[in-house]
Amino acid sequence: MPATSAQANDNWTCSDDYTAAAYGYMYAWDYIECHGSAMGYSSSWDSDWGNSSGPLQGADTNRASSILNKGSIAVQFFNGTGQDWGGGYICLSRDEAYASSLADNDFTSGYESNGAISSHRWVTASKCSDNSWAT
């Protein structure tokens, strides 16, 4: 099972969680700096964080304030749900590793991504910007 953080240390950062994270997973937290326990993690895609199936479910939708990618490719995070992958997106490459505060990131649709992610999928870095499915 992937590592999750439940640290009492107020100086904990996403860098610490990145070190502890399992390879091949993306993680999401409802607090900045990856603080507390991850609300969810996934080694696959999930087209609806608010439904009752997939790696993130129910109340996970529209809560993420920090995200982490320890996979081998990029992750697209979407404002919308469904496999049409609509609603604008942000990307997190493997090289970026994490976004400690989504308040500084807007979806391609122009809406703020903080507390607004509803789905995600894995894509190659070269395809992240053109909204294509990973190969």
PyMOL CGO cylinders between C-alpha atoms (Angstrom):
from pymol import cmd
from pymol.cgo import CYLINDER

trace = [
    CYLINDER, 0.00, 0.00, 0.00, 1.32, 3.50, -0.79, 0.3, 1, 1, 1, 1, 1, 1,
    CYLINDER, 1.32, 3.50, -0.79, 2.67, 5.63, 1.99, 0.3, 1, 1, 1, 1, 1, 1,
    CYLINDER, 2.67, 5.63, 1.99, 0.42, 8.33, 3.38, 0.3, 1, 1, 1, 1, 1, 1,
    CYLINDER, 0.42, 8.33, 3.38, 1.43, 11.06, 5.76, 0.3, 1, 1, 1, 1, 1, 1,
    CYLINDER, 1.43, 11.06, 5.76, -0.10, 11.55, 9.16, 0.3, 1, 1, 1, 1, 1, 1,
    CYLINDER, -0.10, 11.55, 9.16, 2.61, 13.67, 10.71, 0.3, 1, 1, 1, 1, 1, 1,
    CYLINDER, 2.61, 13.67, 10.71, 2.21, 15.90, 13.73, 0.3, 1, 1, 1, 1, 1, 1,
    CYLINDER, 2.21, 15.90, 13.73, 5.14, 18.02, 12.54, 0.3, 1, 1, 1, 1, 1, 1,
    CYLINDER, 5.14, 18.02, 12.54, 3.88, 21.45, 11.43, 0.3, 1, 1, 1, 1, 1, 1,
    CYLINDER, 3.88, 21.45, 11.43, 7.05, 21.89, 9.33, 0.3, 1, 1, 1, 1, 1, 1,
    CYLINDER, 7.05, 21.89, 9.33, 6.16, 18.93, 7.11, 0.3, 1, 1, 1, 1, 1, 1,
    CYLINDER, 6.16, 18.93, 7.11, 6.22, 19.79, 3.40, 0.3, 1, 1, 1, 1, 1, 1,
    CYLINDER, 6.22, 19.79, 3.40, 5.33, 18.15, 0.11, 0.3, 1, 1, 1, 1, 1, 1,
    CYLINDER, 5.33, 18.15, 0.11, 9.02, 17.38, -0.32, 0.3, 1, 1, 1, 1, 1, 1,
    CYLINDER, 9.02, 17.38, -0.32, 8.81, 15.09, 2.71, 0.3, 1, 1, 1, 1, 1, 1,
    CYLINDER, 8.81, 15.09, 2.71, 5.72, 13.38, 1.30, 0.3, 1, 1, 1, 1, 1, 1,
    CYLINDER, 5.72, 13.38, 1.30, 7.39, 12.98, -2.08, 0.3, 1, 1, 1, 1, 1, 1,
    CYLINDER, 7.39, 12.98, -2.08, 10.23, 11.08, -0.43, 0.3, 1, 1, 1, 1, 1, 1,
    CYLINDER, 10.23, 11.08, -0.43, 7.75, 8.82, 1.40, 0.3, 1, 1, 1, 1, 1, 1,
    CYLINDER, 7.75, 8.82, 1.40, 5.35, 8.31, -1.55, 0.3, 1, 1, 1, 1, 1, 1,
    CYLINDER, 5.35, 8.31, -1.55, 5.13, 5.03, -3.41, 0.3, 1, 1, 1, 1, 1, 1,
    CYLINDER, 5.13, 5.03, -3.41, 6.51, 5.06, -6.96, 0.3, 1, 1, 1, 1, 1, 1,
    CYLINDER, 6.51, 5.06, -6.96, 3.82, 5.04, -9.65, 0.3, 1, 1, 1, 1, 1, 1,
    CYLINDER, 3.82, 5.04, -9.65, 1.19, 6.98, -7.70, 0.3, 1, 1, 1, 1, 1, 1,
    CYLINDER, 1.19, 6.98, -7.70, -0.34, 10.44, -7.63, 0.3, 1, 1, 1, 1, 1, 1,
    CYLINDER, -0.34, 10.44, -7.63, -1.62, 11.82, -4.35, 0.3, 1, 1, 1, 1, 1, 1,
    CYLINDER, -1.62, 11.82, -4.35, -4.05, 14.59, -3.38, 0.3, 1, 1, 1, 1, 1, 1,
    CYLINDER, -4.05, 14.59, -3.38, -4.49, 16.50, -0.11, 0.3, 1, 1, 1, 1, 1, 1,
    CYLINDER, -4.49, 16.50, -0.11, -7.20, 18.87, 0.97, 0.3, 1, 1, 1, 1, 1, 1,
    CYLINDER, -7.20, 18.87, 0.97, -4.59, 21.08, 2.69, 0.3, 1, 1, 1, 1, 1, 1,
    CYLINDER, -4.59, 21.08, 2.69, -1.65, 23.02, 1.28, 0.3, 1, 1, 1, 1, 1, 1,
    CYLINDER, -1.65, 23.02, 1.28, 1.90, 21.66, 1.66, 0.3, 1, 1, 1, 1, 1, 1,
    CYLINDER, 1.90, 21.66, 1.66, 0.54, 18.08, 1.52, 0.3, 1, 1, 1, 1, 1, 1,
    CYLINDER, 0.54, 18.08, 1.52, -0.31, 18.51, 5.20, 0.3, 1, 1, 1, 1, 1, 1,
    CYLINDER, -0.31, 18.51, 5.20, -1.92, 15.65, 7.10, 0.3, 1, 1, 1, 1, 1, 1,
    CYLINDER, -1.92, 15.65, 7.10, -3.06, 12.40, 5.54, 0.3, 1, 1, 1, 1, 1, 1,
    CYLINDER, -3.06, 12.40, 5.54, -3.59, 12.23, 1.80, 0.3, 1, 1, 1, 1, 1, 1,
    CYLINDER, -3.59, 12.23, 1.80, -7.29, 12.28, 0.98, 0.3, 1, 1, 1, 1, 1, 1,
    CYLINDER, -7.29, 12.28, 0.98, -6.56, 9.89, -1.86, 0.3, 1, 1, 1, 1, 1, 1,
    CYLINDER, -6.56, 9.89, -1.86, -3.96, 8.34, -4.14, 0.3, 1, 1, 1, 1, 1, 1,
    CYLINDER, -3.96, 8.34, -4.14, -4.02, 6.48, -7.40, 0.3, 1, 1, 1, 1, 1, 1,
    CYLINDER, -4.02, 6.48, -7.40, -1.86, 4.54, -9.81, 0.3, 1, 1, 1, 1, 1, 1,
    CYLINDER, -1.86, 4.54, -9.81, -4.65, 4.62, -12.42, 0.3, 1, 1, 1, 1, 1, 1,
    CYLINDER, -4.65, 4.62, -12.42, -7.04, 7.21, -13.87, 0.3, 1, 1, 1, 1, 1, 1,
    CYLINDER, -7.04, 7.21, -13.87, -10.32, 8.32, -12.31, 0.3, 1, 1, 1, 1, 1, 1,
    CYLINDER, -10.32, 8.32, -12.31, -12.89, 10.16, -14.39, 0.3, 1, 1, 1, 1, 1, 1,
    CYLINDER, -12.89, 10.16, -14.39, -15.08, 11.19, -11.42, 0.3, 1, 1, 1, 1, 1, 1,
    CYLINDER, -15.08, 11.19, -11.42, -13.70, 11.78, -7.94, 0.3, 1, 1, 1, 1, 1, 1,
    CYLINDER, -13.70, 11.78, -7.94, -17.23, 12.30, -6.61, 0.3, 1, 1, 1, 1, 1, 1,
    CYLINDER, -17.23, 12.30, -6.61, -18.83, 8.97, -7.51, 0.3, 1, 1, 1, 1, 1, 1,
    CYLINDER, -18.83, 8.97, -7.51, -18.63, 5.70, -5.57, 0.3, 1, 1, 1, 1, 1, 1,
    CYLINDER, -18.63, 5.70, -5.57, -16.06, 3.94, -7.76, 0.3, 1, 1, 1, 1, 1, 1,
    CYLINDER, -16.06, 3.94, -7.76, -12.40, 4.45, -8.57, 0.3, 1, 1, 1, 1, 1, 1,
    CYLINDER, -12.40, 4.45, -8.57, -9.47, 5.37, -6.37, 0.3, 1, 1, 1, 1, 1, 1,
    CYLINDER, -9.47, 5.37, -6.37, -10.94, 8.73, -5.23, 0.3, 1, 1, 1, 1, 1, 1,
    CYLINDER, -10.94, 8.73, -5.23, -14.59, 8.82, -4.21, 0.3, 1, 1, 1, 1, 1, 1,
    CYLINDER, -14.59, 8.82, -4.21, -17.46, 10.86, -2.80, 0.3, 1, 1, 1, 1, 1, 1,
    CYLINDER, -17.46, 10.86, -2.80, -16.25, 13.84, -0.80, 0.3, 1, 1, 1, 1, 1, 1,
    CYLINDER, -16.25, 13.84, -0.80, -12.83, 13.77, -2.53, 0.3, 1, 1, 1, 1, 1, 1,
    CYLINDER, -12.83, 13.77, -2.53, -14.16, 15.81, -5.44, 0.3, 1, 1, 1, 1, 1, 1,
    CYLINDER, -14.16, 15.81, -5.44, -13.50, 19.56, -5.41, 0.3, 1, 1, 1, 1, 1, 1,
    CYLINDER, -13.50, 19.56, -5.41, -11.29, 19.44, -2.29, 0.3, 1, 1, 1, 1, 1, 1,
    CYLINDER, -11.29, 19.44, -2.29, -7.64, 19.14, -3.38, 0.3, 1, 1, 1, 1, 1, 1,
    CYLINDER, -7.64, 19.14, -3.38, -5.35, 21.99, -2.35, 0.3, 1, 1, 1, 1, 1, 1,
    CYLINDER, -5.35, 21.99, -2.35, -2.04, 20.20, -3.02, 0.3, 1, 1, 1, 1, 1, 1,
    CYLINDER, -2.04, 20.20, -3.02, -1.07, 17.33, -5.33, 0.3, 1, 1, 1, 1, 1, 1,
    CYLINDER, -1.07, 17.33, -5.33, 1.94, 15.08, -5.88, 0.3, 1, 1, 1, 1, 1, 1,
    CYLINDER, 1.94, 15.08, -5.88, 3.12, 12.97, -8.82, 0.3, 1, 1, 1, 1, 1, 1,
    CYLINDER, 3.12, 12.97, -8.82, 5.57, 10.12, -8.25, 0.3, 1, 1, 1, 1, 1, 1,
    CYLINDER, 5.57, 10.12, -8.25, 4.65, 8.35, -11.46, 0.3, 1, 1, 1, 1, 1, 1,
    CYLINDER, 4.65, 8.35, -11.46, 6.74, 7.94, -14.58, 0.3, 1, 1, 1, 1, 1, 1,
    CYLINDER, 6.74, 7.94, -14.58, 4.60, 10.30, -16.71, 0.3, 1, 1, 1, 1, 1, 1,
    CYLINDER, 4.60, 10.30, -16.71, 2.50, 13.45, -16.24, 0.3, 1, 1, 1, 1, 1, 1,
    CYLINDER, 2.50, 13.45, -16.24, -0.91, 13.69, -14.59, 0.3, 1, 1, 1, 1, 1, 1,
    CYLINDER, -0.91, 13.69, -14.59, -3.72, 15.89, -15.92, 0.3, 1, 1, 1, 1, 1, 1,
    CYLINDER, -3.72, 15.89, -15.92, -6.18, 17.06, -13.29, 0.3, 1, 1, 1, 1, 1, 1,
    CYLINDER, -6.18, 17.06, -13.29, -9.57, 18.22, -14.56, 0.3, 1, 1, 1, 1, 1, 1,
    CYLINDER, -9.57, 18.22, -14.56, -12.31, 20.55, -13.41, 0.3, 1, 1, 1, 1, 1, 1,
    CYLINDER, -12.31, 20.55, -13.41, -14.92, 18.36, -15.08, 0.3, 1, 1, 1, 1, 1, 1,
    CYLINDER, -14.92, 18.36, -15.08, -15.91, 14.71, -14.87, 0.3, 1, 1, 1, 1, 1, 1,
    CYLINDER, -15.91, 14.71, -14.87, -16.38, 12.00, -17.48, 0.3, 1, 1, 1, 1, 1, 1,
    CYLINDER, -16.38, 12.00, -17.48, -14.12, 10.42, -20.05, 0.3, 1, 1, 1, 1, 1, 1,
    CYLINDER, -14.12, 10.42, -20.05, -14.43, 13.36, -22.42, 0.3, 1, 1, 1, 1, 1, 1,
    CYLINDER, -14.43, 13.36, -22.42, -11.86, 14.93, -20.06, 0.3, 1, 1, 1, 1, 1, 1,
    CYLINDER, -11.86, 14.93, -20.06, -13.42, 18.37, -20.27, 0.3, 1, 1, 1, 1, 1, 1,
    CYLINDER, -13.42, 18.37, -20.27, -13.75, 21.41, -18.06, 0.3, 1, 1, 1, 1, 1, 1,
    CYLINDER, -13.75, 21.41, -18.06, -10.19, 22.65, -18.25, 0.3, 1, 1, 1, 1, 1, 1,
    CYLINDER, -10.19, 22.65, -18.25, -7.10, 21.04, -16.77, 0.3, 1, 1, 1, 1, 1, 1,
    CYLINDER, -7.10, 21.04, -16.77, -3.78, 21.54, -15.04, 0.3, 1, 1, 1, 1, 1, 1,
    CYLINDER, -3.78, 21.54, -15.04, -0.81, 19.22, -15.47, 0.3, 1, 1, 1, 1, 1, 1,
    CYLINDER, -0.81, 19.22, -15.47, 1.78, 17.97, -13.04, 0.3, 1, 1, 1, 1, 1, 1,
    CYLINDER, 1.78, 17.97, -13.04, 4.83, 16.43, -14.67, 0.3, 1, 1, 1, 1, 1, 1,
    CYLINDER, 4.83, 16.43, -14.67, 7.06, 13.84, -13.06, 0.3, 1, 1, 1, 1, 1, 1,
    CYLINDER, 7.06, 13.84, -13.06, 9.84, 16.45, -12.99, 0.3, 1, 1, 1, 1, 1, 1,
    CYLINDER, 9.84, 16.45, -12.99, 7.66, 18.98, -11.13, 0.3, 1, 1, 1, 1, 1, 1,
    CYLINDER, 7.66, 18.98, -11.13, 6.93, 16.33, -8.49, 0.3, 1, 1, 1, 1, 1, 1,
    CYLINDER, 6.93, 16.33, -8.49, 4.27, 18.30, -6.55, 0.3, 1, 1, 1, 1, 1, 1,
    CYLINDER, 4.27, 18.30, -6.55, 2.23, 21.47, -6.30, 0.3, 1, 1, 1, 1, 1, 1,
    CYLINDER, 2.23, 21.47, -6.30, 2.25, 22.54, -2.66, 0.3, 1, 1, 1, 1, 1, 1,
    CYLINDER, 2.25, 22.54, -2.66, -0.57, 25.07, -3.16, 0.3, 1, 1, 1, 1, 1, 1,
    CYLINDER, -0.57, 25.07, -3.16, -3.08, 24.98, -6.00, 0.3, 1, 1, 1, 1, 1, 1,
    CYLINDER, -3.08, 24.98, -6.00, -4.14, 28.56, -5.21, 0.3, 1, 1, 1, 1, 1, 1,
    CYLINDER, -4.14, 28.56, -5.21, -1.45, 29.67, -7.68, 0.3, 1, 1, 1, 1, 1, 1,
    CYLINDER, -1.45, 29.67, -7.68, -2.73, 27.46, -10.53, 0.3, 1, 1, 1, 1, 1, 1,
    CYLINDER, -2.73, 27.46, -10.53, -5.63, 27.98, -12.91, 0.3, 1, 1, 1, 1, 1, 1,
    CYLINDER, -5.63, 27.98, -12.91, -7.22, 25.38, -15.16, 0.3, 1, 1, 1, 1, 1, 1,
    CYLINDER, -7.22, 25.38, -15.16, -6.83, 25.95, -18.90, 0.3, 1, 1, 1, 1, 1, 1,
    CYLINDER, -6.83, 25.95, -18.90, -10.45, 27.15, -18.78, 0.3, 1, 1, 1, 1, 1, 1,
    CYLINDER, -10.45, 27.15, -18.78, -9.35, 30.08, -16.58, 0.3, 1, 1, 1, 1, 1, 1,
    CYLINDER, -9.35, 30.08, -16.58, -10.94, 28.85, -13.35, 0.3, 1, 1, 1, 1, 1, 1,
    CYLINDER, -10.94, 28.85, -13.35, -8.85, 28.46, -10.20, 0.3, 1, 1, 1, 1, 1, 1,
    CYLINDER, -8.85, 28.46, -10.20, -7.86, 24.84, -9.57, 0.3, 1, 1, 1, 1, 1, 1,
    CYLINDER, -7.86, 24.84, -9.57, -7.68, 25.06, -5.77, 0.3, 1, 1, 1, 1, 1, 1,
    CYLINDER, -7.68, 25.06, -5.77, -10.54, 23.01, -4.35, 0.3, 1, 1, 1, 1, 1, 1,
    CYLINDER, -10.54, 23.01, -4.35, -11.89, 22.33, -7.83, 0.3, 1, 1, 1, 1, 1, 1,
    CYLINDER, -11.89, 22.33, -7.83, -10.32, 19.08, -9.14, 0.3, 1, 1, 1, 1, 1, 1,
    CYLINDER, -10.32, 19.08, -9.14, -12.92, 16.48, -10.12, 0.3, 1, 1, 1, 1, 1, 1,
    CYLINDER, -12.92, 16.48, -10.12, -10.94, 13.89, -12.12, 0.3, 1, 1, 1, 1, 1, 1,
    CYLINDER, -10.94, 13.89, -12.12, -7.47, 12.92, -13.34, 0.3, 1, 1, 1, 1, 1, 1,
    CYLINDER, -7.47, 12.92, -13.34, -5.64, 10.79, -15.90, 0.3, 1, 1, 1, 1, 1, 1,
    CYLINDER, -5.64, 10.79, -15.90, -2.03, 9.91, -16.71, 0.3, 1, 1, 1, 1, 1, 1,
    CYLINDER, -2.03, 9.91, -16.71, -0.55, 11.33, -19.93, 0.3, 1, 1, 1, 1, 1, 1,
    CYLINDER, -0.55, 11.33, -19.93, 2.88, 11.56, -21.50, 0.3, 1, 1, 1, 1, 1, 1,
    CYLINDER, 2.88, 11.56, -21.50, 4.51, 14.93, -20.91, 0.3, 1, 1, 1, 1, 1, 1,
    CYLINDER, 4.51, 14.93, -20.91, 4.47, 15.73, -24.63, 0.3, 1, 1, 1, 1, 1, 1,
    CYLINDER, 4.47, 15.73, -24.63, 0.72, 15.08, -24.79, 0.3, 1, 1, 1, 1, 1, 1,
    CYLINDER, 0.72, 15.08, -24.79, -0.19, 16.91, -21.62, 0.3, 1, 1, 1, 1, 1, 1,
    CYLINDER, -0.19, 16.91, -21.62, -0.73, 20.21, -23.37, 0.3, 1, 1, 1, 1, 1, 1,
    CYLINDER, -0.73, 20.21, -23.37, -2.83, 18.86, -26.24, 0.3, 1, 1, 1, 1, 1, 1,
    CYLINDER, -2.83, 18.86, -26.24, -5.34, 17.00, -24.05, 0.3, 1, 1, 1, 1, 1, 1,
    CYLINDER, -5.34, 17.00, -24.05, -4.64, 13.61, -25.73, 0.3, 1, 1, 1, 1, 1, 1,
    CYLINDER, -4.64, 13.61, -25.73, -4.87, 10.24, -24.04, 0.3, 1, 1, 1, 1, 1, 1,
    CYLINDER, -4.87, 10.24, -24.04, -1.54, 8.73, -22.94, 0.3, 1, 1, 1, 1, 1, 1,
    CYLINDER, -1.54, 8.73, -22.94, -0.10, 5.99, -25.09, 0.3, 1, 1, 1, 1, 1, 1,
]
cmd.load_cgo(trace, "trace")
